[in-house]
Amino acid sequence: MRRSLALLVLLPFLSSCGSAKIQGDHRLIISMDPPQLQAGSMIQVSAVPVPPTEMAWVSGTVKVMGAPVMPFQRQENGTWTFKTMIPIFASITPGQYQANAWGESKDGQRYEGSLVLNVK
């Protein structure tokens, strides 16, 4: 009975959490060169913080089998990048794949971003 009453009281609060937005507009704009995925190819993933800020660190991955999470390196122009090879054994079938990056600014703000790649 107590559990049911507690759930009834908390239900309006829980339902509002599903539509809650991430605070602020801190994001990473992701790009990839070359802009396609092929097993055995080298790619460079870049992340730019918006709004511009000094980042403490950035990490990310391309979501294909066997791809590691990599730390990004800061470039002189403020862009963060990493280079990696798509594993030669990766089976890249047609569909959607994601490149994700996340990090933290020097003032403690969380930044995230993703890029959807369509493979035909």
Phi, psi and omega in degrees: 000314181297320180296317179298318179294319179296317178296321179296321179290322184275344185306313179299325179288320180293321181292332179283340179291329182297332181257007181293139179269156173293134182295135176077170178248047179272113181217165175249129175270121186256138172223160181222138180228121354290157186278029176223160180252126174220135178303133178086359182265151175274137176229156173239125177254131181240147178226133178236124180287137176230120000290156182303136179201167173277120180267142175281321180196158175216138175226164179185181181202161169254123187282077168231156183304129176087358180279129181277164168279128186241142171284138177277154176253137180282132177262162182301329182276006179092353176281146176251133184223158165217150175246140179208163176254131173291124184309138182299331181272358182292132176264105183259091180276159178305141180153195179255137177232157181237141166253126182240147174217151179210156180187186182223135178283166180294340177265012172091007179279138179275134177238140178217154176198162177209157179228126178265128179248129177260119179255126181255000000 
